[in-house]
Amino acid sequence: MELNTRAVHVVNEPFPEGSWPLSVPLVQSSAFAFESADELAGAMAGPDGQYVYGRRGNPTVRALERTLAGLEGGAGAIAFASGMGAISGVLLALLRPGDRVVAQRCLYGGTHAVLADLAERYGVEVVRISGDDPAELMAAAVHPATRVLVLETIANPTGRVPDLPGLLAAARALGVTSLVDNSLASPVLCRPLELGADIVVHSTTKYLSGHSDVLGGAAVFADDELRLRVWPRTVELGACADPFAAWLTLRGIPTLPLRMREHCANAATLAELLAGHRAVTAVHHPWRPDHPSYAMARKVLAGGGGLLSFELAGGREAGRAFIERVRVARLALSLGGVETLVTHPASTSHRELDEGELAAAGIGAGLVRMSVGIEDAGDLWADVEQALA
Ligand SMILES: *Cc1c(COP(=O)(O)O)cnc(C)c1O
C-alpha cells in the first residue's frame, strides 16, 4: 500500500475475542503474568514472542515498532525513550574500542556529543566527511576497522542534504553499516532504507508524533538479523519506549502525511518572502535553487521539509530581538510540531561562543532557525514581518 494508507492503518493486533479496537489499545503494564514456568522462560528468548517485561517488549510499543518498520520499508524496528536513546543505543551496540566511524560533519548536537565521548573515553576513532562526495568515504574507510557511517537526511539548521545514494552504495560496497538520522525528513519525504541504508533512526519527538507532547525515538532496520543482534544490548541499556509515549506517537502518525504537506508548503512560502525582505541577508532551505544541496534535495526528497534558517543583517542583537518579538511563533528549542517555533543559536544554545567560534561552527551571529508549523501562512508572515520591523 501507499504511504498515506500505511500511516492511517497503523499496525493493530486483533483482540483475543476476535474484534478490533480502531485505536491501538494502551497496555500500561510493566510485566505480564504466566501460568507455566516453561512458557515464561520461552518468552524471554527474543523480541517477537509473548510479552514478559516492559523493557523487553509491550503490545503498544510493538504496534509502534511495526508501524514504523512499515512506513520506512524496513524488516523491523526497535522503539526507544528518545531520539538520543536510539542513536546512543545503536552506536553502543555496534561499536568496540578501536573501531572507526565515518560521520557527516554537520550533525545534530547530541550525536556530535556521543561520537566525541565514544572517541575520548572508548577509543573509537571518528573521521569527518562533508557528505557531498562518496570518494571521501572511500578514502576514510580504507581503514579495516571502519564499522559505521553516520548521516542525516536533512541537516539542522543548514538544510544540507548529503549524497545519500552515492554514500549508501559506497558503504554497502565497503561492508560498512550505514545509519541515517531521518528525523527532519520523516518517511514522507525520504525513506533511506530504499536508497540502501542499513539503519534509519528517528527522534519520533519531532514530525512523527508531531504535537510537542511526547519524547521518543526509534531505529528501523533493513535486515532483521541486524535488529536481533542490536536488540539484547538495547534491553541492557534500558532506554526503552514507555507504552503511553508509544501510544501518543501512534496517535500522531495517521496525520503525518497531511502535516508534512503543510509544513513543506508553509516553509517554502516563508523562505520566499524572507529572501525578499531587506533585513534578511540569506535564507537556507533545501527547496530553494540558491541552496548548495538543491539538486540533491530534488533527487532524494519529496519536499523541502519544514525547517528553515535565515541570517539577519543586524547580527546578534537583531536575532535576539526577533525571537523575543514574535507572537504567533514561539521561542522554543524543539522542532517538527504543529506550532511554529523559532530559536537564535547565538543567544541561546551557542551563547558561550564568540563571533570567531560561531563562524567556525558554521553559525552566523544573526542566524535564526524556524521550525515552520501548520498555521495559516498569512498569519505566520504577518508575525515575522512585525518582528523584523
Ligand atoms: C531532536 C533530534 C534528535 C534527538 O532526539 P530526542 O528525541 O530529543 O532525544 C536527534 N536527531 C535529530 C536530527 C533531532 O532533530
The ligand as an SDF file (V2000), in Angstrom:
LIG
                    3D

 15 15  0  0  0  0  0  0  0  0999 V2000
   15.8410   16.1620   18.2210 C   0  0  0  0  0  0  0  0  0  0  0  0
   16.7720   15.3710   17.3940 C   0  0  0  0  0  0  0  0  0  0  0  0
   17.4610   14.2670   17.9230 C   0  0  0  0  0  0  0  0  0  0  0  0
   17.3400   13.8760   19.3780 C   0  0  0  0  0  0  0  0  0  0  0  0
   16.0640   13.4290   19.6780 O   0  0  0  0  0  0  0  0  0  0  0  0
   15.4450   13.4570   21.1730 P   0  0  0  0  0  0  0  0  0  0  0  0
   14.1190   12.8400   20.9610 O   0  0  0  0  0  0  0  0  0  0  0  0
   15.4220   14.8950   21.5910 O   0  0  0  0  0  0  0  0  0  0  0  0
   16.3640   12.6560   22.0320 O   0  0  0  0  0  0  0  0  0  0  0  0
   18.2730   13.5420   17.0900 C   0  0  0  0  0  0  0  0  0  0  0  0
   18.4350   13.8780   15.7900 N   0  0  0  0  0  0  0  0  0  0  0  0
   17.8050   14.9410   15.2460 C   0  0  0  0  0  0  0  0  0  0  0  0
   18.0290   15.2610   13.8140 C   0  0  0  0  0  0  0  0  0  0  0  0
   16.9520   15.7190   16.0240 C   0  0  0  0  0  0  0  0  0  0  0  0
   16.3350   16.7830   15.4780 O   0  0  0  0  0  0  0  0  0  0  0  0
  1  2  1  0
  2  3  1  0
  2 14  2  0
  3  4  1  0
  3 10  2  0
  4  5  1  0
  5  6  1  0
  6  7  2  0
  6  8  1  0
  6  9  1  0
 10 11  1  0
 11 12  2  0
 12 13  1  0
 12 14  1  0
 14 15  1  0
M  END
$$$$
